[in-house]
Amino acid sequence: MAGVRFDEITVLGNTFKLARPDLVPISLWLLWGYFGLRYYQLFRALKDPEPREAWIDAVDRIALNRGEGDEFKLKIEPASNDSARHDPNLYNWSTQPVVIGSREWPTWRLDYQALGRPKDPNPRTPMTGTVTGRGVKEIHLSKWDAVRAGSRVALHTRFFTEYGLPAVIAVLPLIVGVVLLFR
Protein backbone atom coordinates (compact mmCIF):
# COMPACT_ATOMS: atom_id res chain seq x y z
CA MET A 1 0.00 0.00 0.00
CA ALA A 2 2.86 2.36 0.76
CA GLY A 3 4.86 1.16 -2.24
CA VAL A 4 7.13 -1.07 -0.17
CA ARG A 5 8.37 -4.20 -1.93
CA PHE A 6 9.27 -7.36 -0.07
CA ASP A 7 11.89 -9.48 -1.84
CA GLU A 8 13.41 -11.07 1.25
CA ILE A 9 12.77 -11.22 4.99
CA THR A 10 15.46 -11.43 7.66
CA VAL A 11 14.60 -13.05 11.00
CA LEU A 12 17.30 -13.44 13.67
CA GLY A 13 20.03 -13.22 11.07
CA ASN A 14 18.44 -15.75 8.71
CA THR A 15 17.50 -14.40 5.31
CA PHE A 16 14.50 -15.80 3.46
CA LYS A 17 13.99 -15.05 -0.24
CA LEU A 18 10.34 -14.63 -1.14
CA ALA A 19 9.18 -16.52 -4.20
CA ARG A 20 5.76 -14.79 -4.12
CA PRO A 21 6.13 -11.36 -2.48
CA ASP A 22 2.55 -10.51 -3.48
CA LEU A 23 1.32 -12.84 -0.67
CA VAL A 24 3.01 -10.82 2.10
CA PRO A 25 0.18 -8.25 2.49
CA ILE A 26 -2.42 -11.01 2.60
CA SER A 27 -0.38 -12.87 5.24
CA LEU A 28 -0.06 -9.70 7.31
CA TRP A 29 -3.84 -9.13 7.15
CA LEU A 30 -4.46 -12.74 8.23
CA LEU A 31 -2.09 -12.26 11.17
CA TRP A 32 -3.84 -8.99 12.02
CA GLY A 33 -7.21 -10.78 12.02
CA TYR A 34 -5.92 -13.66 14.14
CA PHE A 35 -4.37 -11.40 16.80
CA GLY A 36 -7.44 -9.17 16.74
CA LEU A 37 -9.64 -12.20 17.45
CA ARG A 38 -7.33 -13.36 20.26
CA TYR A 39 -7.37 -9.87 21.78
CA TYR A 40 -11.16 -9.82 21.68
CA GLN A 41 -11.39 -13.27 23.28
CA LEU A 42 -8.98 -12.28 26.05
CA PHE A 43 -10.85 -9.03 26.66
CA ARG A 44 -14.16 -10.91 27.00
CA ALA A 45 -12.66 -13.54 29.33
CA LEU A 46 -11.24 -11.07 31.86
CA LYS A 47 -13.20 -10.56 35.05
CA ASP A 48 -12.23 -6.92 35.39
CA PRO A 49 -14.86 -4.29 36.04
CA GLU A 50 -15.92 -2.57 32.89
CA PRO A 51 -14.58 0.89 32.04
CA ARG A 52 -18.08 2.30 32.54
CA GLU A 53 -18.06 1.07 36.14
CA ALA A 54 -14.70 2.73 36.70
CA TRP A 55 -16.08 5.94 35.18
CA ILE A 56 -19.14 5.79 37.48
CA ASP A 57 -16.83 5.31 40.48
CA ALA A 58 -14.87 8.40 39.40
CA VAL A 59 -18.09 10.43 39.04
CA ASP A 60 -19.20 9.13 42.47
CA ARG A 61 -15.96 10.45 43.95
CA ILE A 62 -16.54 13.87 42.34
CA ALA A 63 -20.14 13.97 43.65
CA LEU A 64 -19.11 12.92 47.16
CA ASN A 65 -16.38 15.57 47.27
CA ARG A 66 -18.84 18.20 46.10
CA GLY A 67 -21.40 17.09 48.71
CA GLU A 68 -19.07 17.35 51.71
CA GLY A 69 -19.71 20.19 54.12
CA ASP A 70 -22.76 21.52 52.30
CA GLU A 71 -26.11 22.06 53.89
CA PHE A 72 -28.79 19.58 53.06
CA LYS A 73 -32.42 19.14 53.97
CA LEU A 74 -33.06 16.55 56.65
CA LYS A 75 -36.07 14.34 56.63
CA ILE A 76 -36.69 13.20 60.18
CA GLU A 77 -37.73 9.67 60.89
CA PRO A 78 -40.14 10.26 63.79
CA ALA A 79 -39.44 8.47 67.05
CA SER A 80 -42.82 9.41 68.50
CA ASN A 81 -45.96 11.38 67.71
CA ASP A 82 -44.51 14.49 69.36
CA SER A 83 -44.47 17.32 66.77
CA ALA A 84 -41.49 19.01 68.47
CA ARG A 85 -39.33 16.05 67.53
CA HIS A 86 -39.95 16.74 63.83
CA ASP A 87 -38.19 20.12 63.73
CA PRO A 88 -34.59 19.50 62.57
CA ASN A 89 -33.52 22.95 63.84
CA LEU A 90 -33.87 21.79 67.44
CA TYR A 91 -31.05 19.25 67.10
CA ASN A 92 -27.29 19.17 66.58
CA TRP A 93 -26.71 16.75 63.75
CA SER A 94 -23.77 14.50 63.06
CA THR A 95 -23.75 12.71 59.75
CA GLN A 96 -22.42 9.28 59.04
CA PRO A 97 -20.90 8.02 55.77
CA VAL A 98 -22.66 9.04 52.61
CA VAL A 99 -24.29 6.54 50.29
CA ILE A 100 -25.07 7.20 46.64
CA GLY A 101 -28.85 7.02 46.46
CA SER A 102 -29.38 7.24 42.72
CA ARG A 103 -27.41 8.05 39.59
CA GLU A 104 -29.30 9.68 36.77
CA TRP A 105 -27.07 11.93 34.71
CA PRO A 106 -26.61 14.82 35.41
CA THR A 107 -28.02 14.43 38.94
CA TRP A 108 -26.53 12.21 41.63
CA ARG A 109 -28.58 11.87 44.83
CA LEU A 110 -26.60 11.48 48.05
CA ASP A 111 -28.21 9.90 51.11
CA TYR A 112 -26.87 10.88 54.52
CA GLN A 113 -27.55 8.98 57.71
CA ALA A 114 -27.72 11.41 60.61
CA LEU A 115 -27.98 11.32 64.38
CA GLY A 116 -29.49 14.31 66.19
CA ARG A 117 -28.98 15.29 69.80
CA PRO A 118 -31.17 18.02 71.33
CA LYS A 119 -29.57 21.48 71.31
CA ASP A 120 -31.21 22.37 74.60
CA PRO A 121 -31.81 19.25 76.68
CA ASN A 122 -34.44 20.59 79.06
CA PRO A 123 -36.16 18.07 81.33
CA ARG A 124 -39.47 19.92 80.87
CA THR A 125 -39.49 19.30 77.13
CA PRO A 126 -40.08 15.94 75.47
CA MET A 127 -36.70 16.15 73.66
CA THR A 128 -34.53 14.09 75.97
CA GLY A 129 -33.14 11.44 73.65
CA THR A 130 -31.59 11.25 70.25
CA VAL A 131 -33.34 11.23 66.91
CA THR A 132 -32.27 9.59 63.69
CA GLY A 133 -32.58 11.44 60.47
CA ARG A 134 -31.94 11.07 56.83
CA GLY A 135 -30.42 13.76 54.68
CA VAL A 136 -30.86 13.89 50.96
CA LYS A 137 -28.87 16.12 48.67
CA GLU A 138 -28.89 16.30 44.91
CA ILE A 139 -25.58 17.06 43.21
CA HIS A 140 -25.87 18.45 39.69
CA LEU A 141 -22.89 17.47 37.57
CA SER A 142 -21.65 19.16 34.42
CA LYS A 143 -20.16 17.84 31.19
CA TRP A 144 -16.80 18.99 32.54
CA ASP A 145 -17.26 16.56 35.47
CA ALA A 146 -17.82 13.76 32.93
CA VAL A 147 -14.60 14.73 31.14
CA ARG A 148 -12.72 14.86 34.48
CA ALA A 149 -14.00 11.38 35.37
CA GLY A 150 -13.04 10.05 31.94
CA SER A 151 -9.53 11.49 32.19
CA ARG A 152 -9.23 10.02 35.68
CA VAL A 153 -10.10 6.57 34.32
CA ALA A 154 -7.72 7.00 31.37
CA LEU A 155 -4.78 8.23 33.45
CA HIS A 156 -5.21 6.38 36.75
CA THR A 157 -6.47 2.97 35.67
CA ARG A 158 -5.24 0.42 33.20
CA PHE A 159 -8.35 0.51 31.02
CA PHE A 160 -6.92 2.90 28.45
CA THR A 161 -3.39 1.49 28.24
CA GLU A 162 -4.41 -2.19 28.29
CA TYR A 163 -7.70 -2.09 26.41
CA GLY A 164 -8.36 1.24 24.72
CA LEU A 165 -4.99 2.09 23.19
CA PRO A 166 -4.35 -1.41 21.74
CA ALA A 167 -7.82 -1.37 20.21
CA VAL A 168 -7.15 2.04 18.63
CA ILE A 169 -3.77 0.88 17.31
CA ALA A 170 -5.33 -2.31 15.94
CA VAL A 171 -8.16 -0.49 14.14
CA LEU A 172 -5.89 2.09 12.46
CA PRO A 173 -4.50 -0.32 9.79
CA LEU A 174 -8.03 -1.40 8.95
CA ILE A 175 -9.16 2.21 8.49
CA VAL A 176 -6.10 3.05 6.40
CA GLY A 177 -6.61 -0.09 4.31
CA VAL A 178 -10.26 0.70 3.62
CA VAL A 179 -9.47 4.33 2.77
CA LEU A 180 -6.71 3.29 0.36
CA LEU A 181 -8.89 0.57 -1.16
CA PHE A 182 -11.66 3.03 -2.08
CA ARG A 183 -9.33 5.81 -3.10
C-alpha positions as CSV (number, residue, x, y, z in Angstrom):
1,M,0.0,0.0,0.0
2,A,2.9,2.4,0.8
3,G,4.9,1.2,-2.2
4,V,7.1,-1.1,-0.2
5,R,8.4,-4.2,-1.9
6,F,9.3,-7.4,-0.1
7,D,11.9,-9.5,-1.8
8,E,13.4,-11.1,1.2
9,I,12.8,-11.2,5.0
10,T,15.5,-11.4,7.7
11,V,14.6,-13.0,11.0
12,L,17.3,-13.4,13.7
13,G,20.0,-13.2,11.1
14,N,18.4,-15.7,8.7
15,T,17.5,-14.4,5.3
16,F,14.5,-15.8,3.5
17,K,14.0,-15.0,-0.2
18,L,10.3,-14.6,-1.1
19,A,9.2,-16.5,-4.2
20,R,5.8,-14.8,-4.1
21,P,6.1,-11.4,-2.5
22,D,2.5,-10.5,-3.5
23,L,1.3,-12.8,-0.7
24,V,3.0,-10.8,2.1
25,P,0.2,-8.2,2.5
26,I,-2.4,-11.0,2.6
27,S,-0.4,-12.9,5.2
28,L,-0.1,-9.7,7.3
29,W,-3.8,-9.1,7.1
30,L,-4.5,-12.7,8.2
31,L,-2.1,-12.3,11.2
32,W,-3.8,-9.0,12.0
33,G,-7.2,-10.8,12.0
34,Y,-5.9,-13.7,14.1
35,F,-4.4,-11.4,16.8
36,G,-7.4,-9.2,16.7
37,L,-9.6,-12.2,17.4
38,R,-7.3,-13.4,20.3
39,Y,-7.4,-9.9,21.8
40,Y,-11.2,-9.8,21.7
41,Q,-11.4,-13.3,23.3
42,L,-9.0,-12.3,26.0
43,F,-10.9,-9.0,26.7
44,R,-14.2,-10.9,27.0
45,A,-12.7,-13.5,29.3
46,L,-11.2,-11.1,31.9
47,K,-13.2,-10.6,35.0
48,D,-12.2,-6.9,35.4
49,P,-14.9,-4.3,36.0
50,E,-15.9,-2.6,32.9
51,P,-14.6,0.9,32.0
52,R,-18.1,2.3,32.5
53,E,-18.1,1.1,36.1
54,A,-14.7,2.7,36.7
55,W,-16.1,5.9,35.2
56,I,-19.1,5.8,37.5
57,D,-16.8,5.3,40.5
58,A,-14.9,8.4,39.4
59,V,-18.1,10.4,39.0
60,D,-19.2,9.1,42.5
61,R,-16.0,10.5,43.9
62,I,-16.5,13.9,42.3
63,A,-20.1,14.0,43.6
64,L,-19.1,12.9,47.2
65,N,-16.4,15.6,47.3
66,R,-18.8,18.2,46.1
67,G,-21.4,17.1,48.7
68,E,-19.1,17.3,51.7
69,G,-19.7,20.2,54.1
70,D,-22.8,21.5,52.3
71,E,-26.1,22.1,53.9
72,F,-28.8,19.6,53.1
73,K,-32.4,19.1,54.0
74,L,-33.1,16.6,56.7
75,K,-36.1,14.3,56.6
76,I,-36.7,13.2,60.2
77,E,-37.7,9.7,60.9
78,P,-40.1,10.3,63.8
79,A,-39.4,8.5,67.0
80,S,-42.8,9.4,68.5
81,N,-46.0,11.4,67.7
82,D,-44.5,14.5,69.4
83,S,-44.5,17.3,66.8
84,A,-41.5,19.0,68.5
85,R,-39.3,16.0,67.5
86,H,-39.9,16.7,63.8
87,D,-38.2,20.1,63.7
88,P,-34.6,19.5,62.6
89,N,-33.5,22.9,63.8
90,L,-33.9,21.8,67.4
91,Y,-31.0,19.2,67.1
92,N,-27.3,19.2,66.6
93,W,-26.7,16.8,63.7
94,S,-23.8,14.5,63.1
95,T,-23.7,12.7,59.8
96,Q,-22.4,9.3,59.0
97,P,-20.9,8.0,55.8
98,V,-22.7,9.0,52.6
99,V,-24.3,6.5,50.3
100,I,-25.1,7.2,46.6
101,G,-28.8,7.0,46.5
102,S,-29.4,7.2,42.7
103,R,-27.4,8.0,39.6
104,E,-29.3,9.7,36.8
105,W,-27.1,11.9,34.7
106,P,-26.6,14.8,35.4
107,T,-28.0,14.4,38.9
108,W,-26.5,12.2,41.6
109,R,-28.6,11.9,44.8
110,L,-26.6,11.5,48.0
111,D,-28.2,9.9,51.1
112,Y,-26.9,10.9,54.5
113,Q,-27.6,9.0,57.7
114,A,-27.7,11.4,60.6
115,L,-28.0,11.3,64.4
116,G,-29.5,14.3,66.2
117,R,-29.0,15.3,69.8
118,P,-31.2,18.0,71.3
119,K,-29.6,21.5,71.3
120,D,-31.2,22.4,74.6
121,P,-31.8,19.3,76.7
122,N,-34.4,20.6,79.1
123,P,-36.2,18.1,81.3
124,R,-39.5,19.9,80.9
125,T,-39.5,19.3,77.1
126,P,-40.1,15.9,75.5
127,M,-36.7,16.1,73.7
128,T,-34.5,14.1,76.0
129,G,-33.1,11.4,73.6
130,T,-31.6,11.3,70.2
131,V,-33.3,11.2,66.9
132,T,-32.3,9.6,63.7
133,G,-32.6,11.4,60.5
134,R,-31.9,11.1,56.8
135,G,-30.4,13.8,54.7
136,V,-30.9,13.9,51.0
137,K,-28.9,16.1,48.7
138,E,-28.9,16.3,44.9
139,I,-25.6,17.1,43.2
140,H,-25.9,18.5,39.7
141,L,-22.9,17.5,37.6
142,S,-21.7,19.2,34.4
143,K,-20.2,17.8,31.2
144,W,-16.8,19.0,32.5
145,D,-17.3,16.6,35.5
146,A,-17.8,13.8,32.9
147,V,-14.6,14.7,31.1
148,R,-12.7,14.9,34.5
149,A,-14.0,11.4,35.4
150,G,-13.0,10.1,31.9
151,S,-9.5,11.5,32.2
152,R,-9.2,10.0,35.7
153,V,-10.1,6.6,34.3
154,A,-7.7,7.0,31.4
155,L,-4.8,8.2,33.4
156,H,-5.2,6.4,36.7
157,T,-6.5,3.0,35.7
158,R,-5.2,0.4,33.2
159,F,-8.3,0.5,31.0
160,F,-6.9,2.9,28.4
161,T,-3.4,1.5,28.2
162,E,-4.4,-2.2,28.3
163,Y,-7.7,-2.1,26.4
164,G,-8.4,1.2,24.7
165,L,-5.0,2.1,23.2
166,P,-4.3,-1.4,21.7
167,A,-7.8,-1.4,20.2
168,V,-7.2,2.0,18.6
169,I,-3.8,0.9,17.3
170,A,-5.3,-2.3,15.9
171,V,-8.2,-0.5,14.1
172,L,-5.9,2.1,12.5
173,P,-4.5,-0.3,9.8
174,L,-8.0,-1.4,8.9
175,I,-9.2,2.2,8.5
176,V,-6.1,3.0,6.4
177,G,-6.6,-0.1,4.3
178,V,-10.3,0.7,3.6
179,V,-9.5,4.3,2.8
180,L,-6.7,3.3,0.4
181,L,-8.9,0.6,-1.2
182,F,-11.7,3.0,-2.1
183,R,-9.3,5.8,-3.1
